[in-house]
Amino acid sequence: TLDNGESWSVVFAQDGLRPTFVRRHPSIPGLAVLAAAKAKGASLFLSRDLGENWGEPVAKFSGDVLDTAWVDRSGIPTLLIATSEGLRQFIPGSDSGPSPL
């Protein structure tokens, strides 16, 4: 929803991907992650404007993404990712992809 639930509209649609959940950062306005499942695997997308724009996937997984949680480590927003392959962490804007924990 783009209007506090008064109406609903599609803001994410990509062939072969089915959105499964969205998690917003609790203290950084606009920062959100969207998980999307595909036939085999899943992808994560980031938005810095609370879902108005989603861009390209920031991470792709061969298994399922079960859930995510935002944490701050030394003031840096970090995404913890629970996958069917194990727990990962990802720092948006870093040069590396999700790493195992």
KEKETI-196282 format. One line per 8 residues: for each residue x, y, z of N, C-alpha, C. Coordinates in steps of 0.1 Angstrom, whole numbers, padded with zeros to 4 digits, m for minus. Layout:
N
X:Y:Z:X:Y:Z:X:Y:Z  ...
***
This chain:
101
0008:m0012:0000:0000:0000:0000:0009:0012:0000  0005:0022:m0007:0012:0035:m0007:0005:0046:0000  m0007:0043:0006:m0015:0053:0012:m0020:0048:0026  m0012:0042:0034:m0015:0037:0047:m0027:0027:0047  m0028:0019:0037:m0038:0009:0037:m0052:0012:0031  m0053:0025:0026:m0066:0028:0021:m0069:0021:0008  m0058:0019:0000:m0060:0011:m0012:m0047:0003:m0014  m0047:m0007:m0023:m0035:m0015:m0025:m0032:m0015:m0040
m0019:m0014:m0043:m0015:m0014:m0057:m0002:m0022:m0058  0000:m0027:m0070:0013:m0035:m0073:0024:m0025:m0074  0034:m0026:m0065:0046:m0017:m0067:0058:m0026:m0070  0057:m0039:m0070:0068:m0048:m0073:0062:m0059:m0082  0067:m0060:m0094:0063:m0071:m0103:0074:m0074:m0113  0079:m0086:m0111:0090:m0091:m0120:0086:m0105:m0124  0088:m0108:m0136:0084:m0122:m0141:0092:m0132:m0133  0085:m0142:m0129:0091:m0154:m0123:0093:m0152:m0108
0091:m0140:m0102:0093:m0137:m0088:0080:m0135:m0081  0079:m0140:m0069:0067:m0139:m0061:0071:m0132:m0047  0068:m0120:m0045:0071:m0114:m0032:0066:m0122:m0020  0075:m0124:m0010:0071:m0132:0002:0070:m0123:0014  0079:m0113:0016:0077:m0104:0027:0086:m0092:0025  0083:m0082:0033:0090:m0069:0033:0093:m0066:0048  0106:m0062:0050:0110:m0058:0064:0116:m0044:0063  0111:m0035:0070:0117:m0021:0070:0127:m0020:0082
0137:m0011:0080:0146:m0009:0091:0139:m0001:0102  0141:m0004:0114:0133:0002:0125:0137:0017:0128  0149:0021:0124:0153:0035:0127:0159:0043:0115  0159:0037:0103:0164:0044:0092:0152:0046:0082  0146:0058:0082:0134:0060:0074:0136:0056:0059  0127:0048:0054:0127:0045:0039:0135:0032:0036  0144:0027:0045:0152:0015:0042:0144:0003:0044  0142:m0005:0034:0134:m0018:0035:0140:m0028:0026
0138:m0041:0029:0142:m0052:0021:0129:m0060:0017  0129:m0065:0005:0119:m0073:0000:0125:m0087:m0004  0119:m0098:0001:0123:m0111:m0004:0113:m0116:m0014  0118:m0122:m0025:0110:m0127:m0035:0114:m0141:m0039  0105:m0150:m0039:0108:m0164:m0043:0106:m0166:m0058  0114:m0176:m0063:0113:m0180:m0077:0112:m0195:m0077  0110:m0201:m0088:0108:m0215:m0089:0119:m0223:m0081  0131:m0219:m0082:0142:m0224:m0075:0150:m0213:m0069
0149:m0211:m0056:0157:m0200:m0050:0149:m0188:m0046  0157:m0177:m0043:0150:m0165:m0039:0160:m0153:m0042  0155:m0141:m0042:0163:m0129:m0043:0158:m0119:m0033  0168:m0110:m0030:0165:m0099:m0021:0167:m0086:m0028  0158:m0076:m0026:0158:m0063:m0032:0158:m0053:m0021  0165:m0042:m0023:0165:m0031:m0013:0157:m0019:m0019  0151:m0011:m0010:0145:0001:m0013:0150:0011:m0003  0153:0023:m0007:0156:0034:0002:0145:0044:0003
0134:0042:m0004:0122:0051:m0003:0110:0043:0001  0111:0033:0009:0100:0025:0015:0092:0019:0004  0098:0013:m0006:0091:0005:m0016:0087:0012:m0028  0089:0025:m0030:0085:0032:m0042:0094:0027:m0054  0106:0024:m0051:0116:0018:m0061:0123:0007:m0055  0125:m0004:m0064:0131:m0016:m0059:0144:m0019:m0066  0148:m0015:m0077:0160:m0018:m0084:0163:m0033:m0086  0176:m0036:m0089:0180:m0049:m0092:0182:m0057:m0079
0182:m0070:m0079:0185:m0078:m0067:0199:m0075:m0061  0199:m0074:m0048:0212:m0072:m0041:0218:m0085:m0037  0210:m0096:m0037:0215:m0109:m0034:0205:m0119:m0040  0212:m0131:m0044:0204:m0142:m0049:0208:m0154:m0042  0198:m0163:m0039:0201:m0176:m0032:0195:m0187:m0040  0202:m0199:m0039:0197:m0211:m0045:0186:m0217:m0037  0185:m0214:m0024:0175:m0220:m0015:0165:m0209:m0012  0157:m0212:m0002:0146:m0203:0003:0152:m0192:0012
0146:m0180:0012:0149:m0170:0022:0137:m0171:0032  0139:m0175:0044:0129:m0177:0054:0124:m0164:0061  0134:m0156:0064:0131:m0143:0071:0144:m0135:0071  0142:m0122:0075:0153:m0113:0076:0150:m0104:0089  0161:m0098:0094:0160:m0089:0105:0171:m0078:0103  0167:m0066:0106:0177:m0055:0105:0183:m0053:0119  0196:m0052:0120:0204:m0048:0132:0214:m0037:0128  0218:m0030:0138:0228:m0020:0137:0241:m0025:0144
0252:m0026:0136:0265:m0030:0142:0274:m0018:0140  0278:m0012:0152:0286:0000:0151:0280:0011:0143  0267:0012:0143:0260:0023:0135:0258:0020:0121  0262:0007:0117:0261:0003:0103:0249:m0006:0101  0239:m0003:0093:0227:m0012:0091:0232:m0025:0085  0228:m0036:0091:0232:m0049:0087:0220:m0058:0086  0218:m0065:0076:0207:m0074:0074:0211:m0088:0077  0204:m0094:0087:0206:m0108:0090:0196:m0116:0082
0200:m0127:0075:0192:m0134:0066:0191:m0149:0069  0179:m0153:0073:0177:m0168:0075:0174:m0174:0062  0182:m0184:0058:0179:m0191:0045:0179:m0206:0048  0174:m0213:0039:0174:m0228:0040:0188:m0234:0040  0198:m0225:0036:0212:m0229:0036:0220:m0225:0048  0213:m0217:0057:0220:m0212:0069:0218:m0197:0071  0224:m0192:0082:0223:m0178:0085:0234:m0170:0077  0230:m0158:0072:0239:m0150:0064:0237:m0135:0070
0247:m0127:0067:0246:m0113:0070:0250:m0105:0058  0244:m0093:0056:0246:m0085:0045:0246:m0070:0049  0256:m0063:0044:0257:m0049:0047:0254:m0041:0034  0243:m0035:0033:0239:m0027:0021:0250:m0017:0018  0253:m0016:0005:0263:m0006:0000:0278:m0012:0001  0279:m0024:0007:0293:m0029:0007:0296:m0036:m0006  0309:m0039:m0008:0313:m0045:m0021:0311:m0060:m0021  0307:m0066:m0009:0306:m0080:m0009:0291:m0084:m0007
0288:m0096:m0011:0275:m0101:m0010:0273:m0107:0004  0262:m0114:0006:0259:m0120:0019:0270:m0130:0023  0274:m0129:0036:0284:m0139:0041:0278:m0147:0052  0283:m0160:0053:0278:m0169:0064:0281:m0164:0077  0273:m0167:0087:0276:m0164:0101:0279:m0176:0109
***
